[in-house]
């Protein structure tokens, strides 16, 4: 398929409060996935630009750390208001470069906004502890202090929400934040940069560096970067974690997923089918919390497959800006073809193609693939073992709850899962037994609210802390304990013994 190049914009860096562009820069095309047209040329930052950006962020971090908690909170409240009032602008940018429907783009912004609102409470979040008279005349107290300059490396599927997971807490805690967004849909990051500036954030505290692996490696190696947050695929998450920690940095790296929904025979079939369809095909399946495997227990399998299959023809696939569209395109032509290849492989391996997204009346020009439902999938098939990241739902049949639980726990990915049942005892047992980081009970996408924290287990997370919420605040700060005494000179003496508290 050929694509019409209608380059309308050069997309650059945001460094020290200014948009930086250069005609000589290496560029990468940015497309509108719904039309297949090139809409921009992304300029990759040079090594010198990256170093300049981190140096300016380092200077800004020193000043920003001195700002009062009330000043930081005021900036966050102002930033929150801009996000709230102008979400239409940001949603349009997301849809134009990612392809998800406008309603989904607004949902992404809303979930990011929750994290900003959480960070607005920074005066409360950074409270330490105090113990009076820990020893005679001695007080002990704990404080949390910022790290300095921290960086976020974010994926294409949530170009606004995931950066907001990171930067809101990082900035609230007194750090400067350097964002390296996906090269596939970079413009949302620049919108955020301008919004932070308008909210009163000092120049240099929020920086955007564009690029690919070279930019990532530069951030991982830079001596002034204290911590790295990452969301993406498992192989890259592992690389980020190993490389960053080897360089002495604090790292949280969230990897891939293969989220399972366990459907018990007593489940409300309509509720389960609606939820699974919504979670499997929303944003064309390009979500790390998408349900990509339905584990059907016992005789519910045939009924569940039929219920899902009858819902799929009703979904409208098309341009996300058009009213009535349910599902947009995939991010690139290459990714669309890769997902279609998985469907080919599943069919060749013996899976039953109940609904085939490779065929049908799809829009011309864009990177579209229809909804696909595969039945009789086994755990040896690549459609099961790999993270497909597309509108493909597998149905795996098991005889018992125990068999389904064991199947989920044996999977190397452990990001999210869900159970559909009317049995409270079974649901409680599932949340107790399942080895997955985020669990939904009759909730298909159990993304925690902002005052909890987001993160999986096993190959879905590298590092010790989950993202945003209380663990996010802890990640972007380090603890310090102060032991204080104001002695009476008359009682002062030399004592070489180890300090004692009694």
C-alpha positions as CSV (number, residue, x, y, z in Angstrom):
1,X,0.0,0.0,0.0
2,X,1.3,3.5,-0.9
3,X,0.9,6.5,1.4
4,X,0.6,10.1,0.4
5,X,3.1,12.3,2.1
6,X,1.6,15.6,3.1
7,X,4.2,16.8,5.6
8,X,2.7,19.7,7.4
9,X,4.9,20.0,10.5
10,X,8.4,19.5,11.9
11,X,8.2,18.3,15.4
12,X,11.1,19.1,17.6
13,X,12.3,19.2,21.2
14,X,11.2,21.2,24.2
15,X,14.3,22.4,26.0
16,X,14.5,25.1,28.7
17,X,11.0,26.4,27.9
18,X,11.5,26.6,24.2
19,X,10.6,24.6,21.1
20,X,13.9,23.7,19.4
21,X,13.8,22.6,15.7
22,X,16.6,22.3,13.1
23,X,16.3,21.6,9.4
24,X,19.5,19.6,9.6
25,X,18.1,17.1,12.2
26,X,17.5,13.4,11.4
27,X,13.8,12.9,11.0
28,X,11.2,10.2,11.3
29,X,7.8,10.3,9.7
30,X,4.6,10.7,11.8
31,X,1.4,9.4,10.2
32,X,-2.3,9.8,10.7
33,X,-3.2,6.1,11.1
34,X,-6.7,6.6,9.9
35,X,-5.7,8.0,6.5
36,X,-2.2,6.6,6.0
37,X,-0.9,10.1,5.3
38,X,2.3,11.5,6.7
39,X,1.4,14.6,8.8
40,X,4.8,15.5,10.3
41,X,8.5,14.9,10.5
42,X,9.9,14.2,13.9
43,X,13.3,15.6,14.6
44,X,15.6,13.3,16.6
45,X,17.6,15.1,19.2
46,X,21.3,15.2,18.7
47,X,23.7,14.0,21.5
48,X,24.6,17.7,22.1
49,X,20.9,18.6,22.4
50,X,20.3,15.8,24.8
51,X,23.2,16.9,27.0
52,X,22.1,20.5,26.9
53,X,18.6,19.5,27.8
54,X,19.7,17.5,30.8
55,X,22.1,20.2,31.9
56,X,19.4,22.8,31.8
57,X,17.1,20.4,33.7
58,X,19.8,20.0,36.3
59,X,20.0,23.7,36.9
60,X,16.2,24.0,37.0
61,X,16.0,21.1,39.5
62,X,18.2,23.0,41.9
63,X,15.8,26.0,41.9
64,X,12.6,24.0,41.8
65,X,13.7,22.0,44.9
66,X,13.8,25.3,46.8
67,X,10.2,26.1,45.9
68,X,7.7,25.8,48.7
69,X,5.1,23.0,48.8
70,X,2.4,25.5,48.4
71,X,4.0,26.9,45.3
72,X,4.3,23.5,43.7
73,X,0.7,22.7,44.6
74,X,-0.4,26.0,43.0
75,X,1.4,25.1,39.7
76,X,-0.2,21.6,39.8
77,X,-3.7,23.0,40.3
78,X,-3.2,25.4,37.4
79,X,-1.9,22.6,35.2
80,X,-4.9,20.5,36.2
81,X,-7.3,23.3,35.2
82,X,-5.7,23.6,31.8
83,X,-6.0,19.9,31.2
84,X,-9.6,20.0,32.3
85,X,-10.6,23.1,30.2
86,X,-8.7,22.2,27.0
87,X,-9.0,18.5,26.9
88,X,-10.7,18.8,23.4
89,X,-7.4,20.1,22.0
90,X,-5.3,17.3,23.5
91,X,-7.8,14.6,22.5
92,X,-7.7,15.8,18.9
93,X,-3.9,15.6,18.9
94,X,-4.0,12.1,20.3
95,X,-6.6,10.8,17.8
96,X,-4.7,12.4,14.9
97,X,-1.5,10.6,15.7
98,X,-2.5,7.5,17.5
99,X,-5.9,6.8,15.8
100,X,-8.0,5.9,18.9
101,X,-11.5,7.3,18.8
102,X,-12.1,10.7,20.4
103,X,-14.1,9.3,23.3
104,X,-11.2,7.0,24.1
105,X,-8.7,9.9,23.9
106,X,-10.9,11.8,26.3
107,X,-10.9,8.8,28.6
108,X,-7.1,8.6,28.5
109,X,-6.9,12.3,29.5
110,X,-9.4,11.8,32.3
111,X,-7.3,9.0,33.8
112,X,-4.2,11.1,33.5
113,X,-5.9,14.0,35.1
114,X,-6.7,11.9,38.2
115,X,-2.9,11.5,38.7
116,X,-2.4,15.3,38.5
117,X,-5.2,15.8,41.0
118,X,-3.5,13.3,43.3
119,X,-0.2,15.1,43.0
120,X,-1.9,18.4,43.8
121,X,-2.0,17.1,47.4
122,X,1.8,17.2,47.6
123,X,1.9,19.0,51.0
124,X,0.1,16.1,52.5
125,X,2.0,13.4,50.4
126,X,5.4,14.6,51.5
127,X,4.8,14.6,55.2
128,X,7.4,12.8,57.2
129,X,7.3,11.3,60.7
130,X,8.5,12.6,64.0
131,X,9.4,10.9,67.2
132,X,10.0,13.1,70.2
133,X,12.3,12.0,73.0
134,X,13.6,8.9,71.2
135,X,16.4,9.2,73.7
136,X,17.0,11.6,76.5
137,X,16.9,15.0,74.8
138,X,17.0,13.5,71.3
139,X,14.3,13.7,68.6
140,X,14.2,11.6,65.4
141,X,12.3,12.6,62.3
142,X,12.1,11.4,58.7
143,X,11.9,13.5,55.6
144,X,11.6,12.7,51.9
145,X,13.7,14.7,49.4
146,X,13.7,14.9,45.5
147,X,16.2,12.9,43.5
148,X,17.1,15.8,41.1
149,X,16.6,15.1,37.4
150,X,14.4,12.0,36.5
151,X,13.4,10.8,33.1
152,X,10.3,9.0,31.6
153,X,10.3,6.9,28.5
154,X,6.7,6.4,27.4
155,X,4.8,4.2,24.8
156,X,2.7,5.2,21.8
157,X,-0.5,3.7,23.1
158,X,-1.1,6.4,25.8
159,X,0.8,9.5,24.7
160,X,-0.8,11.7,27.4
161,X,-1.9,9.4,30.2
162,X,1.4,7.5,30.8
163,X,3.5,10.7,30.9
164,X,1.0,12.1,33.4
165,X,1.5,9.0,35.5
166,X,5.1,9.9,35.8
167,X,5.6,13.7,35.6
168,X,2.9,14.8,38.0
169,X,4.4,13.1,41.0
170,X,8.0,13.7,39.9
171,X,7.5,17.4,39.6
172,X,5.3,17.7,42.7
173,X,8.1,16.0,44.7
174,X,10.6,18.7,43.5
175,X,12.3,17.0,40.6
176,X,12.9,18.1,37.1
177,X,11.4,15.7,34.5
178,X,12.8,14.8,31.1
179,X,10.3,13.0,28.8
180,X,11.2,10.8,25.9
181,X,7.9,10.0,24.2
182,X,7.2,7.5,21.4
183,X,8.4,8.6,18.0
184,X,5.1,7.4,16.6
185,X,2.8,10.0,18.3
186,X,5.0,12.7,19.8
187,X,2.9,15.9,19.6
188,X,0.9,15.3,22.8
189,X,4.2,15.6,24.7
190,X,4.7,19.1,23.4
191,X,1.2,20.1,24.2
192,X,1.8,19.0,27.8
193,X,5.1,21.0,27.8
194,X,3.3,24.2,26.8
195,X,0.6,23.6,29.3
196,X,3.1,23.2,32.2
197,X,4.7,26.4,31.1
198,X,1.3,28.2,31.0
199,X,0.6,26.8,34.5
200,X,3.7,28.6,35.9
201,X,6.2,25.8,36.0
202,X,9.7,27.3,35.6
203,X,11.5,26.6,32.4
204,X,13.7,23.5,32.4
205,X,11.6,21.6,35.0
206,X,9.7,19.8,32.2
207,X,11.7,18.8,29.1
208,X,10.9,16.8,26.0
209,X,13.5,14.9,24.1
210,X,12.5,13.2,20.8
211,X,14.2,10.2,19.3
212,X,14.7,6.5,19.2
213,X,17.1,4.0,20.9
214,X,20.0,6.5,20.7
215,X,18.0,9.0,22.8
216,X,17.1,6.3,25.3
217,X,20.7,5.1,25.6
218,X,21.8,8.7,26.1
219,X,19.4,9.1,29.0
220,X,20.4,5.8,30.5
221,X,24.0,6.8,30.4
222,X,23.8,10.4,31.5
223,X,25.4,10.9,34.9
224,X,22.9,13.6,35.9
225,X,19.8,11.4,35.4
226,X,19.0,9.9,38.8
227,X,16.0,7.7,37.9
228,X,14.2,6.3,34.9
229,X,10.5,5.3,34.5
230,X,9.5,3.2,31.5
231,X,6.4,1.6,30.1
232,X,6.6,-0.6,27.0
233,X,7.4,-4.2,25.9
234,X,9.0,-6.7,28.1
235,X,12.3,-7.1,26.2
236,X,12.9,-3.3,26.2
237,X,11.8,-3.1,29.9
238,X,14.4,-5.7,30.8
239,X,17.0,-3.8,28.8
240,X,16.1,-0.4,30.4
241,X,16.2,-2.0,33.9
242,X,19.5,-3.8,33.5
243,X,21.2,-0.9,31.7
244,X,19.9,1.8,34.1
245,X,20.6,0.0,37.3
246,X,24.1,-0.9,36.1
247,X,24.6,2.9,35.7
248,X,23.5,3.4,39.3
249,X,20.1,4.7,38.5
250,X,16.8,4.0,40.2
251,X,14.6,2.2,37.6
252,X,10.9,1.2,37.3
253,X,10.3,-0.5,34.0
254,X,6.8,-1.8,33.2
255,X,6.7,-4.5,30.5
256,X,4.2,-6.4,28.4
257,X,1.1,-8.2,29.2
258,X,-1.2,-11.1,28.2
259,X,-4.2,-10.4,30.4
260,X,-6.7,-13.3,31.0
261,X,-10.3,-13.2,31.9
262,X,-11.5,-16.2,33.8
263,X,-15.2,-16.8,33.1
264,X,-17.0,-19.2,35.5
265,X,-20.2,-21.0,34.5
266,X,-22.3,-19.0,36.9
267,X,-21.2,-15.6,35.4
268,X,-23.8,-13.2,34.0
269,X,-23.1,-14.0,30.4
270,X,-24.3,-10.7,29.0
271,X,-22.2,-8.7,31.5
272,X,-19.1,-10.8,30.9
273,X,-19.5,-10.7,27.1
274,X,-20.0,-6.9,27.1
275,X,-17.0,-6.4,29.4
276,X,-14.6,-8.7,27.5
277,X,-15.5,-7.1,24.1
278,X,-15.0,-3.7,25.5
279,X,-11.6,-4.6,27.1
280,X,-10.3,-6.7,24.2
281,X,-11.1,-4.3,21.3
282,X,-11.0,-0.8,22.8
283,X,-8.2,1.2,21.2
284,X,-7.8,-1.6,18.7
285,X,-6.4,-3.8,21.4
286,X,-3.4,-1.5,21.8
287,X,-3.5,-1.4,25.6
288,X,-1.3,-3.0,28.1
289,X,-4.4,-3.8,30.2
290,X,-6.5,-5.2,27.3
291,X,-8.1,-8.6,27.9
292,X,-6.6,-10.7,25.2
293,X,-7.5,-14.2,26.5
294,X,-10.9,-15.4,27.7
295,X,-10.5,-18.6,29.8
296,X,-13.9,-20.3,29.6
297,X,-14.6,-22.8,32.3
298,X,-16.8,-25.8,31.6
299,X,-20.0,-25.5,29.6
300,X,-19.9,-21.7,29.5
301,X,-17.5,-21.8,26.6
302,X,-19.9,-22.3,23.7
303,X,-22.3,-19.7,25.1
304,X,-19.5,-17.2,25.7
305,X,-18.1,-17.5,22.2
306,X,-21.5,-17.1,20.7
307,X,-22.2,-14.0,22.9
308,X,-19.0,-12.4,21.9
309,X,-19.3,-13.2,18.2
310,X,-22.8,-11.7,18.0
311,X,-21.5,-8.4,19.4
312,X,-18.5,-7.9,17.0
313,X,-20.4,-7.2,13.8
314,X,-22.1,-4.3,15.5
315,X,-18.7,-2.5,16.1
316,X,-17.9,0.3,13.7
317,X,-14.3,0.4,12.6
318,X,-13.1,3.6,11.1
319,X,-11.7,7.1,11.5
320,X,-11.7,8.0,15.2
321,X,-12.8,11.5,14.5
322,X,-16.0,10.4,12.9
323,X,-19.1,10.1,15.2
324,X,-20.3,6.6,15.7
325,X,-16.9,5.0,15.3
326,X,-16.1,2.3,17.9
327,X,-12.6,1.3,17.0
328,X,-9.9,3.1,15.1
329,X,-6.8,1.9,13.2
330,X,-3.6,0.4,14.4
331,X,-0.6,2.7,14.9
332,X,1.4,1.7,11.8
333,X,1.0,-0.3,8.6
334,X,3.8,-2.6,9.8
335,X,2.1,-3.3,13.1
336,X,-1.2,-4.0,11.4
337,X,0.5,-6.5,9.1
338,X,2.3,-8.1,12.1
339,X,-1.0,-8.6,13.9
340,X,-2.6,-10.0,10.8
341,X,0.3,-12.4,10.6
342,X,-0.5,-13.7,14.1
343,X,-4.0,-14.5,13.0
344,X,-2.6,-16.4,10.0
345,X,-0.3,-18.3,12.4
346,X,-3.2,-19.1,14.8
347,X,-5.4,-20.5,12.0
348,X,-2.5,-22.6,10.7
349,X,-1.9,-23.9,14.2
350,X,-5.5,-25.2,14.5
351,X,-7.3,-22.3,16.2
352,X,-10.9,-21.7,15.0
353,X,-11.3,-18.3,13.4
354,X,-14.8,-17.4,14.6
355,X,-14.7,-13.8,13.5
356,X,-12.0,-12.8,11.0
357,X,-10.6,-9.2,11.1
358,X,-8.5,-9.7,8.0
359,X,-11.6,-9.6,5.8
360,X,-14.7,-7.4,5.6
361,X,-15.5,-3.9,4.7
362,X,-12.6,-1.9,6.1
363,X,-11.9,1.8,5.4
364,X,-9.4,2.5,2.6
365,X,-6.1,4.2,3.1
366,X,-5.5,3.7,6.8
367,X,-3.9,1.1,9.0
368,X,-7.1,-0.8,9.7
369,X,-7.8,-4.4,10.9
370,X,-11.1,-5.7,12.0
371,X,-12.0,-7.5,15.2
372,X,-10.9,-11.1,15.4
373,X,-12.1,-13.9,17.7
374,X,-10.1,-17.1,17.9
375,X,-11.6,-20.2,19.6
376,X,-9.9,-23.5,20.7
377,X,-6.6,-21.7,21.3
378,X,-3.9,-23.7,23.1
379,X,-1.1,-22.5,25.2
380,X,1.5,-23.6,22.6
381,X,0.2,-21.3,19.9
382,X,2.0,-18.0,19.2
383,X,-1.3,-16.2,19.4
384,X,-1.3,-17.2,23.1
385,X,2.3,-17.0,24.0
386,X,3.1,-13.6,22.5
387,X,1.8,-10.1,23.3
388,X,0.0,-9.3,20.0
389,X,-1.2,-5.8,20.9
390,X,-4.0,-5.7,18.5
391,X,-7.8,-6.5,18.1
392,X,-7.4,-10.2,18.6
393,X,-9.2,-12.2,21.4
394,X,-8.2,-15.8,22.2
395,X,-10.6,-18.2,23.8
396,X,-9.0,-21.0,25.8
397,X,-11.3,-23.8,27.1
398,X,-10.7,-25.4,30.5
399,X,-12.7,-27.9,32.5
400,X,-12.4,-26.4,36.0
401,X,-11.6,-23.3,38.0
402,X,-8.4,-24.9,39.3
403,X,-7.3,-25.6,35.7
404,X,-8.0,-22.0,34.7
405,X,-6.2,-20.6,37.7
406,X,-3.1,-22.8,37.0
407,X,-3.1,-21.6,33.4
408,X,-3.1,-17.9,34.4
409,X,-0.4,-18.4,37.0
410,X,1.8,-20.3,34.6
411,X,1.9,-17.4,32.1
412,X,5.1,-15.3,32.3
413,X,3.1,-12.1,32.0
414,X,1.3,-10.9,35.1
415,X,0.0,-7.4,34.5
416,X,-3.7,-7.6,34.9
417,X,-6.5,-10.2,35.1
418,X,-10.2,-10.5,35.8
419,X,-12.8,-13.0,37.0
420,X,-16.4,-13.0,36.0
421,X,-18.7,-14.8,38.5
422,X,-21.7,-14.3,40.8
423,X,-19.9,-16.3,43.5
424,X,-18.3,-14.1,46.1
425,X,-16.4,-17.0,47.6
426,X,-14.9,-17.9,44.3
427,X,-14.0,-14.3,43.6
428,X,-12.3,-13.9,46.9
429,X,-10.4,-17.2,46.4
430,X,-9.2,-16.0,43.0
431,X,-7.9,-12.7,44.3
432,X,-6.0,-14.6,47.0
433,X,-4.6,-17.3,44.6
434,X,-3.9,-15.5,41.4
435,X,-0.3,-14.4,40.8
436,X,-1.0,-11.2,38.9
437,X,-0.4,-7.6,40.0
438,X,-3.9,-6.1,39.2
439,X,-7.1,-8.0,39.6
440,X,-10.7,-7.2,38.5
441,X,-13.8,-8.8,39.9
442,X,-16.4,-8.4,37.3
443,X,-14.3,-5.4,36.2
444,X,-12.5,-6.0,32.8
445,X,-9.7,-3.4,33.0
446,X,-8.7,-3.1,36.7
447,X,-6.5,0.0,36.3
448,X,-6.2,1.3,39.9
449,X,-7.4,4.8,40.8
450,X,-4.7,7.4,41.3
451,X,-4.4,7.0,45.0
452,X,-3.3,3.4,44.6
453,X,-0.4,2.3,42.3
454,X,-0.2,0.6,38.9
455,X,2.0,-2.4,38.2
456,X,2.2,-6.0,37.4
457,X,4.3,-9.0,38.5
458,X,6.8,-11.3,36.9
459,X,7.8,-10.3,33.3
460,X,5.4,-7.4,33.4
461,X,7.5,-5.4,35.9
462,X,11.2,-4.9,36.4
463,X,12.0,-3.0,39.6
464,X,10.7,-2.8,43.1
465,X,8.0,-0.2,42.8
466,X,4.7,0.2,41.0
467,X,3.8,3.4,39.1
468,X,2.0,6.5,40.3
469,X,0.1,6.8,43.6
470,X,1.9,6.3,46.9
471,X,4.6,4.2,45.3
472,X,5.2,6.8,42.7
473,X,5.8,9.5,45.3
474,X,8.3,7.1,47.0
475,X,10.0,6.4,43.7
476,X,10.7,10.0,43.0
477,X,12.0,10.8,46.4
478,X,14.5,9.3,48.8
479,X,14.2,9.1,52.6
480,X,16.4,10.8,55.1
481,X,16.3,10.3,58.8
482,X,17.5,13.1,61.1
483,X,18.5,12.5,64.7
484,X,18.6,15.8,66.6
485,X,19.7,17.0,70.0
486,X,20.2,20.5,71.3
487,X,22.5,19.8,74.2
488,X,23.0,21.7,77.4
489,X,26.8,22.6,77.4
490,X,27.0,21.7,81.1
491,X,26.1,18.0,80.3
492,X,28.3,17.6,77.2
493,X,31.1,15.1,77.4
494,X,33.3,12.8,75.2
495,X,31.8,9.3,74.8
496,X,33.4,6.9,72.3
497,X,30.7,4.3,72.9
498,X,28.1,3.4,70.3
499,X,25.0,5.7,70.5
500,X,22.3,4.2,72.8
501,X,18.7,5.1,73.2
502,X,18.2,3.8,76.7
